[in-house]
Amino acid sequence: METLNKLLAIDANLIIIGMLLFFYTLEQVLSTPFRFSRRPQHLIENATLWVPLLIINYFFIRFQVFSIEWLNGYNPGINNLTVIPYWARLIISVALYDLVTYWIHRATHKVPLLWRFHRVHHSDTTLDASTFLRFHPLELTLVFGTGNILTAGLFGTDLFSMVLYYFVLNIFVFFEHSNLHYSTWLDKTLGWIFVTPNQHKVHHEQDQQYTDSNFADIFILWDRLFGTYRYKPVKSINFGLKEFEEEEKQGPWYQIRLPFLNVKRISSDELARIREHEV
């Protein structure tokens, strides 16, 4: 337990930078499913979006900590389950954070206002390790960050389990977005319970019937249980959103403004007709 405490005490931003450098380096030296140019520019564009998030998050985290501690005083919830070992309570808590995030993630695809922000992440047409950074700062804090407070309010999850959840989440998200080859063996074994990189890449397919699937971050069980699981071979995936393919729409300034721009979402049927004409 002491080792876990020390591990979780490491600054999350240092972990993110370290993992970004690690996976980004692997993408340069190993064979990858997709090759694309302007990779340094792509990294800079996505990293630029991370800067305002760090600033906003500095203040929001304090509100998040205060809220969860306050809620724990009224609803100890899972912390009352003293009949099970502490490590089991931690696993359950991480699963609960992931479950609530799953439903919030589904909402960001179905609620038009939330989709305006979430499409910043999905507009990336060249998925790689830096896609981890490509989120609108207001979405990660006000939408997904608020979800963690909701989890504490509903189930009594505590701050320590939330830090553990983020630690595990960051590892999964880097694996899921990295432009690396992953064996389909993972999908057929661990992929029954956990989200594998190949499964998450389906979530970044242009076609809305696939974009609106595989919402989980850690436990693919949620998608299997609630009917949102889809699978497609990585080689046949077209990443991004058709309406944002142009290079001038990939820059950070456009992405920051994107939630406030009226851009019609292209449905699966419309995309099929567009692809027919392109052929």
Stockholm file with secondary structure:
# STOCKHOLM 1.0

chainA/1-279         METLNKLLAIDANLIIIGMLLFFYTLEQVLSTPFRFSRRPQHLIENATLWVPLLIINYFFIRFQVFSIEWLNGYNPGINNLTVIPYWARLIISVALYDLVTYWIHRATHKVPLLWRFHRVHHSDTTLDASTFLRFHPLELTLVFGTGNILTAGLFGTDLFSMVLYYFVLNIFVFFEHSNLHYSTWLDKTLGWIFVTPNQHKVHHEQDQQYTDSNFADIFILWDRLFGTYRYKPVKSINFGLKEFEEEEKQGPWYQIRLPFLNVKRISSDELARIREHEV
#=GR chainA/1-279 SS CHHHHHHHTSCHHHHHHHHHHHHHHHHHHSCCSCCCSCHHHHHHHHHHHHHHHHHHHHHHHHHHHHHHHHHHHHCCGGGGCTTSCHHHHHHHHHHHHHHHHHHHHHHHHHSHHHHHHHHHHHTCSSCSGGGGGCSCHHIIIIIIIHHHHHHHHHHCCCHHHHHHHHHHHHHHHHHHHSCCCCCHHHHHTGGGTBCCHHHHHHTTBSSHHHHTSCCCSSBTHHHHHTTCCCCCCGGGCCBSCGGGCSGGGSSHHHHHHGGGSCCCCCCHHHHHHHHHHHC
#=GC SS_cons         CHHHHHHHTSCHHHHHHHHHHHHHHHHHHSCCSCCCSCHHHHHHHHHHHHHHHHHHHHHHHHHHHHHHHHHHHHCCGGGGCTTSCHHHHHHHHHHHHHHHHHHHHHHHHHSHHHHHHHHHHHTCSSCSGGGGGCSCHHIIIIIIIHHHHHHHHHHCCCHHHHHHHHHHHHHHHHHHHSCCCCCHHHHHTGGGTBCCHHHHHHTTBSSHHHHTSCCCSSBTHHHHHTTCCCCCCGGGCCBSCGGGCSGGGSSHHHHHHGGGSCCCCCCHHHHHHHHHHHC
//
